[in-house]
């Protein structure tokens, strides 16, 4: 049993690179899609890139050494089989005797048994390397995703990230493990068979190997074409993954707008482009491999021609000719394997480029080495050095512009006292969310400074600030699991009693206890078993459980019913006392008790004061509140 036949019995399960379009597929409206321009890669073989990737192989050095030894042994045993055939022909077939055949059979069976053990060892060893490398790359990719700033998620589709962490890392694992297996086997086989052929008849060996230089030249010519097409395939695969992700996330929107047919057409355009690029890559492969096979056949033909003449001239034995023909045919089997590895290597470089581009992306918001040395970072915080936070926040001539050049704030100044509740009101694009995101250090000012308790927050660690932060989003996200587990996510060491207390504080306990399993009720994926208001209250409880000093409510009541809004208003009065709070509100009834209401327009404060002060001014806030009051009053009358 040779390595090739044994390996053919082992099936490696990999993720498909090309996903065929199904009968139905979803995609978001083109007008709502994030415009993402992926980096283009044009380099040929990038040695520096593979050197950086080799750090993932270092923890498995011992396994690689073992694999090297196993594969050399496998190749040498495979090389010995034609010699065994030569011996049998020259000592048993031609003389017509069975003298010594018993010993020969025992040796042959021992070699086969040894090869079977080697194949088992190579599969288990390569499998450990494969799984280990994939695990480590995915771990680093996931860790980097935790560290990256909000701006990265603003501009990068989820599907692109998913493709990097799944199919691209899978391909790299195959390269490190199985291509190493095939490569070591192929190189050892070629060297060993070349040595044996030269030993048997050096002239015949040189004739057979004369086709190798043209093969090297052809491989070089195909290299760039392989790499270009595989890069294109990986790029389109990312877009298709993004289409699936967006389509599933926007399925309800698709159905309400009756966009199924149009979305399917758009999706088929993407898969059609993937099909064409994949076919082009397959064409290059289908051209390259037959050329290798043809050259191999030429080499075998030369061996048969000149070797047959040598047998007739009795310069070599018939057994030697049979062995030589076996080597001539088998020699190009590892050559074909190396040709396939070469093609896969080009594809893997495209995967490596994109995977490393994710892992090596630097967060836009990061601490200086001096800050990390004193306060630690997200993964290794030095909490013993963290100063207590009171909650005073000051914006000092802050300007901010997004990467696309859009200016949101300019010379913005604001002082917020510890324990003060600030409400932000204004039209879309007025800068409300930007102010809050800057205060939370999800972004940093392009000019000016933000001070926390009188100190520029860049002189403190991101972990220090954000560990004292509570944030409730307009569209809260719950994780699959129970209500209890979702609330505990705010502070993992919290007791059941503390979870219940947090739920009571935000008026969520009552509706939770009405459920069949109470706090052990499963929320479903993304909380889909709960109403928007219920998810909002659980999210509120989760944030309160962490006991933050700075709290943000971002449009928390805009998508809930009147009853839930009333519960949230009550929770604001009780749960937010003593904290520094920012409330972004569309429903102005939520912010009537705020200490200060800021009316924003184009990144500037146009009005500020309490609810009653702003009503007296009869400006923008007065008109907005009056209109909302009349609308709500009309709605109540219609319901009555």
N, C-alpha and C positions, 0 to 999 in steps of 0.2 A: 504494500500500500504506500503510494507516494504522498508527499505533502499536498500536491495539487488535488488528488482524489479525496484525501481526508478533509481538506479545507472546503471542498465543494459541498460536503455534507453539513457544514456549519452555516447557518443562516443568520446574518446580522441584521437586526431591525433598525432602520433609520427613518427619520422623518422625511417625507417627500419634499423635494425642492419645487416641484411643479404641481400645483393644485388645480385639477380640472374643474371647470365651471359646472355647477350643479343646476338643477332645474330652476331653483330660485336663489337669488343672491341679493344682498342689500348693500346700498351705499348711501351716504349722506348726500344732500343736495350740493351741487358743485359750488354754489355761492357760499356755503357754510364750511367748506373744507379748508383746513389749514394749508397754506402754501408753504411747502417745505422743500427746500432745495438741498438735495443730498450732495455731499462732497464728491467730486470726481477724482478718480485715481488713474494715473497714466503711467506710473513707473513700471519698468520691466521687473524681473525678479528682484525683490527687495530684501537683501541680506540683513539689513538693520532691523526690519520688521520681524523676521524669523528669530533673530537673536533676542529680541524683546519677548517673543512668545516662548522661548526656550526656558524662561523662568518657571513656566508651568510644568516642565518636564523634570526639573531638578529634584523635587521631592520624591520622584520615582526612579532615581538613578539606579538603585539596587535592582529594581524590576527590569529596567532597561538592560543592565549588565546580564541578568539572568536570561532575558529574551534574546540578547545577542548570542550568548552561548548556545541556547536551545536551537536558534535558527541556523547557526553555523553547523551544528550537529545534524539537523534535519537535512540541510543542503548536501553535506558530505555523504550522508546515507543515501540520499536520492542519487548522488553521483556514482555510488558504488553498484547500483542495480545493473547498469549495462556491463560493468566489469564482471559481475556474477554471471550474466548471460554469456559473455565471451568465454569465461572459464568452462561453463557447461557445454558450450558448442565444441570448444577445442579439446575437452577431456572426456566428454561422454558421447556427444552426437557424432562427431567425425570419426573417432576411433571405434564407435559402436560398442561401448562397454558401460557397465553400471558399477564398475569398481570405484568405491569411495563416494557413491552418490548419497549414502545415508548421512555421512558427515556434512556433505554439501547442503542437504535439505535442512539439517539442524541449524547450520549457520544462517541459512536463508530465513528460516522461521525466527531465529533470534534477532536478526536485523529488522524484520517486519515488526516484531513485538517492541523492540526499542523505538522504532519509528512511531508506533501507535502511542507509546508513553510520551514521546516528544511532542506529538501533535496535541495531546491533551494538555500538556504543560504550556505549550505556546498559546493555546486558546484561553486558558485561565489567566496566564500572565498578561497577555495583550488586552484581555477584557478588563483586568484591574487597572491597567494604564489608561485605557479608553475612558472608563467610568470616572476614574480619579481626575484626569485632566479636564473632562467636561464639567465635573462638579466644581473644580477650583475656578475655572473660567466663569461659570455661571455665578458662583459665589461673589467673585470680584465685581462682575457686572452688576449684580443686585446691590452690593454694597455701594457701588458708585452711584447707582440710581437713587439711593437714599441720601447721598451727599449732595447731589446736584441741585442747583438753585431753581426757583420757580421759573425763571426765564427759559431754562432748557425745556421744561415741559410745555411752555407756551408755544414753542416753535417746532417741537419734535413729535411726530405722530406716534401713538402707542404701538401701532403695528410695526413701525420701524424698529422700535426697541424690542418688541417681542421676537421679531425675526433674528435680531442679533443674539438674543439670549437662548433661543431654541435651535433653529436649523443651522445657523452659522457655527455655533459652538459644537453642535453635533458633528459637523463636517471636520472641524479641527481635531476633535477627539479621534475620528477615524484616521486622520492623517498621522497623528502622533503614535497611534497603536498599530493599526492594520497596515498602513502603508509602510511603516517601519518593518513589520513582519515580512511583507512582500519584498521590500527593498533589500533587506539583509539576505533573505533567501535567494533572491535573484542575483545579487552581486556575488555571493558565495558560490552559487551554482555556476555562474559564468566563469569565475576564476578557476574553480576546481575542474570544470569540464575543459577549459582551455588548456590547463596544465596536463590533464590526462591525454587529450588529443595530441598535444605537442610531444608528449612522451611516446605515444603509440606511433605517430608518423608526423614529423614536424612539417613536411612539405604539404601533405594533405590538410593539416590543420590550418596552415597559412592560407590555402585556397578557400577553405570553408569560412574563415574569419575575414576574408577580404571584403565582405559586404558590410562590415561594421562601420568603417569611416563614412560611407554614404548615408548610413542610418543616423549617425551623429549630426551630419549636415542638415538632413531633413527635419530632425527634431528641433534644431535651432530655428529653422524657418517657420515651423508651426507654432513655436512658443508664444510669440506675441499675439497671434490670432486666437489661440486658446484663451489667453488671459483676458483679452478684450471682450470676447463673447461671454465668458463666465462672469466677468464683472457686470455686464449688462443683465444677465440672468439674475444675479443676486440683487441687483438694484430693483428690478421689476418685482421680484419675489417680496421685497420689503413693502412695496406699494400694495401688492395684492393682500398681504397680511393686514395692512392698515385698512384696506377696503372691508375685509371681513370684520375687523374689530369695530369700525365705524358703523357698518351695516347692522351688526347685532345690537350695538348700543342705541342706534337710531331706528330700531325696528318699528316702534310705535309711531314715530313721526312719519316714517315711510308709508305705513298703512293709512294713517289719517289723511295724508296728502295724495294717496293712491299713486304712489311713485314706483310701484314694483317693476312695471315694464321698462320704464326709463332707467331705473337703477340697474336692472339686468343688462340693458344695452351698454351702459357705461362700464359695468363690470366685465362684460365680454370684450370690450375694447382693451382693457388691461390684460386679461388672460390671453387675448389674441396676440398682443405684443409679446407676452411671455412665451407663447407657443412659437412665434417666429424666431425669437432669440434662442430658445432652447433647440429648435430645429437647426439653426445655424451652428450652434455649438456641437450638436450631434453630427452634422455634416463634416465638420473639421475632424471630429474623432473618427467618423466612418472612412474618411480619406486617409488619415494617418495610420490607423491600425492595418488596413489592407496593404499599405506600402511596406510596413514592417513584415507582414506575413509573406509578401512577395519576395522580399530580400531574403527571408529565412528559407523559402523554397529554393531560391537560387543557390544559397549556401549548401543546402542538402543535396541539390542536383549535382553541384560540383563534387561533393564528397562521393556520391554514388558513381559518377562518371569515372573520375580518376582512381577511386578506391576499387571499382570493379576491374579496371585494367591492372591494378597492382595485385589483385587476387589471381588473375589469369597469369600474370608473370611470376606468381608465387613469391612476391616480395613481402606480402603480409598474409596472415592466416584468414580463413573465412570468419572465424570468431571475432577477429580484430575488425574486419569490415562491418560486421553486424553491430559491434559496439560503437564503431565510429559513426555509422549511420544513426544509431540511437542518440549519440551525443549531438550530431549535426542537427537532428530534428528538435531535440530537447533544448539545445542551446538557445534557440530563438523563442522558447516558451518563457524563460525569465526575461528575455529582451522585450517580448510583448507585455509582460507584467510591468517592467520598468517603463515602457511606453505609456501604459495605462496610468501608472503612478504619476508619471510626468504630467499627463492631462489632468488628473485629479489634483495635483499640486497647484496647477494654475487656477483651478476652481477654488481651491482652499485659500490661495493668496487673496482672492477677492473677499472670501469670508473673513480671513484674518485681518485685512485692512479695515473692514467695517466693525468687527468685534473690538479691535484695539482702539478704534476711534471712539467707541463708547467708553471703554474702560479708562482710556487716557484723557478723556474730556475733563478739564479742570472746572470745578464749580466757580461761578462768578462771585459768589459770596463765600469767602473763606477767611479764616483767622490768620494773622501774621505768626511767624515762628515764635516771636516773643510772647504773644498771647497764649499760644498752645503750650509753651514751656511753663507758663504760670497757672493757666486755668484748664489745660487739657483740651480735648476735642470731643466730637460727638460720640466716638467709640470708647475713648478712655478719658472721661471727664475727671478733673481733680476738684471734686465738690468741696473738699476741705478748704480750698483756697477761694471759693466763690464768695463774694461779698453779698450781704443781704440786699434785697431790692425793695425799695419803698414804692416806686411807681411814678415818680416825677418824670415827665417826658417833655423835651424842648426841641423844637425845630428851629435851627439857626440858619436863615438865608438859604434854605434848601432848594436846589433845582434838581429836576429829574427828567431824563429823556430816555425812551426805549431805544433799543439797538437800531430800529428802523429810522431813528431820527425824530420821532414824534415827541415834541416837548409837552410835558404834562404840568410840571410845576416850575416856577421861576421865582427865586428870592422869597420863598414861602417861610413865614415865621409864625410859630405857635408855641405857647406854653400851656402844658396840661399838668395840673397838680395831682399829687397822689390821692387816690380815692375819688377823683372827679369823673363824672360821666359826661362824655362828649358825644353829641349826635351830629352826624354829617348828612346834609341834605343838598341835593342838586341834581341837575340833569345828567343823563348818561354822558360820560366823558369829562365830567367836571373835575375829576381828581379824587373822588371819595375813596375808592378802593386803593388808589396809589398811596395816599397818605397813610392808610392803615397798613398796607404792605411794607412801606418804608419804616413805620414805627416797629413792626414786627421783625424787621431785617430780612424779609423775604427778598427785598431789593435794597440797594444802598444808593444814597444820593450821588448824583454826578457832580454836584457842587454843594458846598455847605456842610453842615454837621447836624446829627441828631444826638442829643444828650439824654442819658438815662441816669437819674439821680445826680445830675451835674457832670457826668463823665461821658465823653464820646463813646458810643456803644461799640465802636470798632476797637476800643481798648479793652473790651471784655469779649468773652467767647460767645459764638453763636449759640452753643449749647446752654450757656448760662441764661441768656435772654429767653430763648424759646422754651426752656423748661419751666419758666414762670408765665407761660402764655396759654390762654384758653381761646379757642376760635370755633365759632359756630357758623357754618356756611349756609348760604341760601338753599343749596341742594346738598343736604348732609349725606355722607357715605357711611353705611354700616357694612361690617364684614360678615361673611357667612358664619353662623354660630348662634348662640343664644343671646337674649337681651342682657343677661348678667355678664356674659363674656364681652359684649360690646361696650358696656359701661365700664367694666374693669380695665379696658384698653387704655383708659385715661391714667390709671395708676395700677400697674400689674400686681403690686403687693397688697392692694386694698382688700379688706375683709368683706364678707357678705353684708355685715351690718352697715359698713360704710357705703356700700353700693346702694342699699335701700335708703339710707339717709340722703345720699345725693339725689336719688330719684324723687324722694319726697320734697326736697328743696326746690326742684323745678316743676313740681306738680305732675310728675309722670307716674308716681306710685299707684295712683288710683286706677288708671287704665291698664297698667301692667297686671295688676292683681285680678282684673276682670278676664284676662286671657286664661285659657284652659290650663296651661302649664306655668303661668306666672312669669317669674324671672328666667325660667328655663325654656321659655318659648323660643323656637327657632325663628330667626328673622328672614331667612332666605337670602339668596344672592343679592347683594347690594341693598338688603332690607326690603325686598319686593313683596313680602307678606304683610308689611305694615303700611299705613297711610303716611302721607308726607308729614302731617302734623305729629304723628307718633314717632317717626324717625327723627324729627326735629327735636322733640323733647328728650329722646334717648341720647342724641348727640349733645344736647345741652347738659344732661346729667354726666355724660362722659367727660366733658370739658371741666365741669365744676368739681368732679372727683379729684382732679389733679391739683386743686386749690391754687389756681394761678393768681398772680398779682396784677396782671394785665389781661383784660378780657375783651374780645371782639365779637360783636353780633353783626354779621354781614347779611342784610336783607333777610333776617331769620323769620320774619312773619309775612313775607310777600306771597308765599305759596300755601298758606295754611288757612283753615276755616276760622270763623269768628271766635268759636269756643276755644280753639287751640291758641289763637292770638291772645285771648284773655288770660289763659294759663301762663303764656310766656311773659306777658306784662306783669303778672303777679310774681313770677319767678325773678324778673329783673329787679323788682323792688326788694326782694329778700336775698337772693343769691349773689347779687352783685355789690352788695354793700361793702364798703371798705376797699374795693378794688378800683384800679384805674380802668375805665371802660370806654370803648369806642362802639357806637351803634350807628350802622348805616341802615337807614330805614326808608322804605317807599311809603309805608303806611305811617303817617305822622302821629296817629294816636299812640303809637308805641313809644314815642320819644317826648311826650308832653312833660314828663317828670325829670328830664335830663337837666343836669346843672348848666350846661351850655349847649346851644344849638348853633352850628356853623352852616351857613348857606354858601355853597361854593359855585363858582362859575369860571370856567377856563383856568382852573388851578388857583383861583384867588378867592379870599373870603369877602363876600359882598354884604353879608349881614351876619350878626351874631348876638346872642343873648338867650334869655330863658324863653320858654314858650309864650308866656304872657308879654314879655318885652317885644318879641317879634310881631305878635298880633297887633300891638299898639302902633308899631311902625308902619303897618299896612303896606308892606312891600311884597317881594316875591313870595316869602314864606306865608304871609297872610292870604294871598290869592290862592296858593297851592292848598293850604289847609282848608280854606273855605270851600273850594271846589270838591275836595275829598269828603268833607263833612256833608255837603249836599248830596253827593253821589251815594254815600253810605246811608243817609237818611231816606233817600228815594228807594234804595234796595230794601230797607227794613219795611217801608210802607207796602212795597209790592209783595213781600213775603207774608205780611199780615193779611 
